[in-house]
C-alpha cells in the first residue's frame, strides 16, 4: 500500500481523519526509514494540535505494536496482571506491589523504565540493590516469573521499536505533550508485553506529567479505551501527585521505604495505594481464589516474594543499601500546620541532589535524595526538622535548596489537597 | 543569544508569540545547521496551524534577509521598480512589463524563478530564446540594467539562503500552505534584492496558488505590510486567475505573445494588465517625468528596450523560437457562449504536454503548450477549433486531454468570471 508522506501530513494538517491504511503505512515506513524525521515531526505537530479520534489512536497504537515482537505468557498456569504509573515523585509503588500481587496469586511481568528529569525510574531504584540486574532475556524473564511470581526488568529493544524511534523524535521536537501520542506510546508497550489485564495509575498534580485532573482524566480515559479495544482488561485510578508519595524520595531511599511496607509498616499513603492497586490488579486479572493483600503484607508472604524476586535477578536482599556521604537538614521556619508540600519542587530538589538525570545517558546516585519528616496536614514546630537532604557531594545542596524555595507553606488554614485516589475509570 | 529549539517550538505550539530574539536565533541556527530539519518542520507546522502576527512575520522576514547578502542599487541614477506575481497560467506579464517600465524611465532589476507544477516560470520562458542566459553575476546585472534599463535573471545563491533551505523543507513536510510563511518567503527575496518600490500581482482562482479571493487578499495584505515595514513602497493588485491570462500557455508560445504585446498588439487582458502594472510601478517608484506606458507600446520604445535587454543577456531577438513537432486540435462540442475555461486544468494540460516540470531538476520543453482560440465570453461554433495543443511527442496528448476534461462549459447563461483586476491594496 503506497502512500505519500506529504499526503498523510496534509490530511491531519487540514483536520481530516487518517485512515487505518494511512496510519499503518506511515508508522511502518517511518520505522524502516522511508519517511524522514522532518516529515514525521510535522505530522506529530499536526496530531498534537489537531488531535486524533478513538479509532485513529487505536490504529496508531496497533501499528506501533506490529513494528516489533509481541510477548506471550500463555504457557503460564496463572493469570498475568500488570500495572503502569505515569510517574511522580516518591512513587515507588511498583516495588512492594509486584511481589504483593504475586503473593496473592497472579503472575506479574512488569517491564519498567528509567527516570528522566524530576521523576524517578523503577529500574534506577532497584539497581541500588547490590548485584541486581535489570536486563533479562525473554527466557530469563519466564524463569524469574516462575520462581518468584513477579519480575521487574527492562523492556527489550524488540518491543514496539516504532515507539522508541518516535519517542526520541518527539523528545527533540516539542511534540511530547499530546494525549493521543502519550497514550499510544504507553499502551503500545503494555499491549506488546502481552499482559491479560492492566491497572493504570494516572497521576495528577504538580509532580505529575499531567498537572491538572482534567488532563489526567482525559489521558486515563484514552488509555482505558485503547486497552479495552485491544482486548486487555484495563482499569485506571486517578491519584494525587500534588505532594510526594510517602516520606522518601531517591533511589536507595525508596527501596528502603518499599521494604518497610513489605514488612508491614511504612507510610499510610504508600500502604493505602499499594493495597488499592493490588486489589484492582487481582480483580482485573480475575485470579481464582486470590489472597488478601493486607493479609499478605502482615503474614510475610509478600516479603518472601520480594526476596525471591530480588535473588532471582542477582540481587542480595540482605546487603546494606548505599548511603550518601553528605546530609543537610531543613528546619521548619514557623510552627503550625504543614499546609502544602509541592511534589514538583521536591522532585527537582532530589534530581539536583543526584537522584535523577537530565539526559538518558547520565548516571544517577543511589544514595542521594530527600527524607521528609512531615507530610501535609501534620503539625510542625518552628526549628524542628522538616526534611533531610542527602547527596554524594555537599556542593549539591545549594541548588537543591533553591529548588525548594516556596515548596511548602506552614499556617493555620485548612488543607487544599487532592484526595489520594481521585477517581476510578473503567470501560 | 542562546535559545533552545524545543523552547521556541513550544512557544508557538502553545499559541504564544515568538520574540524577535527567538526568531533571529532559530532562523540563524537553522541556516547554520544547528537546529535540525525535524525541529524546524515541527515549528513550521505549528506556525502553519497557529499563525504569526504582523511583528513576528516582519521579524521572520528580516531574519531570512540577514541570512544572506542584500543587493544595493544606490549607484544607479534612476529609481528602481520591481514586480512580483504569485504565479498563474499564461502569466507572461513580466516579459513585456520589464522593458515597458524601463522605456518609461525606471530601472527594473527583476530576479525571477523557474516553473514548478502547473505554473510557468519567467526564466523557463526566456530560455526558449536562442542564446539567452539566466545566470548573471552582480556586476553583469548592473551592466545589463545600465544598457537596457531592465534585467530579468536568476536570483544568486547568496540571497536569503535561509529561505532556500526553508522552502525545500516546507516542500516535503506539507508546510507550504501558510500565508505568513508564503509572504515572508516572497518578501525576504524581494527586500534583499534592494528594490525601492514593489508592485505585487496576487492572483486568485483555480490556476493560482490562492484559490479564493479572501485568501489572496490576506496574502496581499500581509505582503504589503511586510514591504511597508521594511521601507519599500509596496502596492498589491488582486487579479483574476480563474481562466488563463492571454491566449498562449507554454514557454516559447508566451514569449511570442509577449512580443505581440510589445509590438502594440496582443490579447486585450494581457495588454490591460501589463499597462496597469506599469502605471502602478511608475507611481510606486515615483519616477520623475515618467513616460506613458500605452504610448511606449505604440511608439516602439518598449520593443527597443526588450531587444536591448535580450541582446545584453546573450539572446538573439530575431532568431526563430523553437516550435513543437506535434499538434492536436480540440474542437468545440457545441455552439454557444464559452462560459468558463478553467485555468488550473489548462495549466495541468500544458504541464503534461511538456511545458512544465514536476521536480526542480526536470527539463522543460520550449515548444510545448496550448494556444486558445476562444476566451470566456466569446461565441463558439460546434466543430470549430477551441484550442490547439503542442508537444514534442504525440504520446503526450492523451494525458493532456484527460486534464482538460470539464475544463470548459459552453452554454447560454451569463458569465461568472472574476474581474481582471479585483482589488488594489496599499499601506
Interface residues (C-beta under 8 A of the other chain):
Chain A: X5 X6 X9 X10 X13 X36 X37 X38 X39 X40 X41 X42 X43 X44 X45 X46 X48 X49 X50 X169 X172 X173 X174 X175
Chain B: X5 X6 X9 X10 X13 X36 X37 X38 X39 X40 X41 X42 X43 X44 X45 X46 X48 X49 X50 X169 X172 X173 X174 X175
